[in-house]
């Protein structure tokens, strides 16, 4: 993970065998919360009937499914990296 993502308040990284990046939504800035919400909505709209894990997709399931949350986190980090590359130019 590059140093730009570590500067975001609310993003933590743990290293064991595999690097894990987690997002604490309450600690994100307003700009990053907006991007996280867009990523959540994008993944939700991408899978309207079945979740990423294959189960029936409901609002409660999306809030508790770890695979759905992981997909949202990956999309969030992808959007943040795109945002960082735009700011560098």
C-alpha positions in Angstrom: 0.0 0.0 0.0 1.4 3.4 -0.9 1.9 6.1 1.6 -0.9 8.3 0.3 -3.6 5.9 1.6 -2.0 5.8 5.1 -2.5 9.5 5.4 -6.3 9.1 5.3 -7.7 9.2 8.8 -9.8 6.1 9.3 -7.8 3.7 7.1 -5.6 1.2 8.9 -3.4 -1.6 7.7 -2.4 -4.8 9.3 0.3 -7.1 8.0 0.6 -10.8 8.7 0.9 -13.1 5.7 -1.6 -11.0 3.7 -1.9 -7.2 4.0 -5.4 -6.2 5.2 -6.8 -2.7 4.8 -9.8 -1.7 6.8 -11.9 1.4 6.8 -13.5 3.0 9.9 -16.3 4.9 8.4 -16.8 7.2 11.3 -13.2 8.5 11.2 -13.3 9.4 7.5 -13.4 13.0 6.3 -16.6 14.2 4.6 -14.9 13.9 1.1 -13.8 10.3 1.8 -17.2 9.4 3.3 -18.9 10.6 0.0 -16.5 8.5 -2.0 -17.1 5.5 0.3 -20.9 5.9 -0.1 -20.5 6.1 -3.9 -18.5 2.8 -3.8 -21.2 1.2 -1.6 -24.0 2.2 -3.9 -22.0 1.1 -7.0 -21.4 -2.4 -5.6 -25.0 -2.6 -4.4 -26.3 -1.6 -7.9 -23.9 -4.0 -9.6 -25.4 -6.9 -7.6 -29.2 -6.1 -7.4 -30.5 -9.6 -6.7 -27.7 -11.7 -5.4 -24.8 -10.5 -3.2 -21.2 -10.9 -4.0 -21.3 -14.0 -1.7 -24.2 -15.5 -3.7 -26.9 -15.1 -1.1 -30.1 -13.1 -1.6 -29.3 -9.4 -1.4 -31.2 -7.4 1.2 -30.3 -4.2 3.0 -29.6 -6.1 6.3 -27.5 -8.7 4.5 -25.4 -6.0 2.8 -24.7 -4.4 6.2 -23.5 -7.7 7.8 -21.9 -9.6 4.9 -18.1 -9.5 5.1 -17.6 -10.3 1.4 -19.9 -7.4 0.4 -18.0 -5.1 2.8 -14.6 -6.3 1.4 -15.9 -5.6 -2.2 -16.9 -2.1 -1.1 -13.5 -1.5 0.5 -11.7 -2.6 -2.6 -13.8 -0.3 -4.8 -13.2 2.5 -2.3 -9.4 2.1 -2.4 -9.5 1.9 -6.2 -11.4 5.2 -6.3 -9.0 6.8 -3.7 -6.0 5.7 -5.8 -7.6 7.2 -8.9 -8.3 10.4 -6.9 -4.6 10.5 -5.8 -3.3 10.1 -9.3 -5.5 13.0 -10.5 -4.3 15.3 -7.7 -0.6 14.4 -8.6 -1.0 15.6 -12.2 
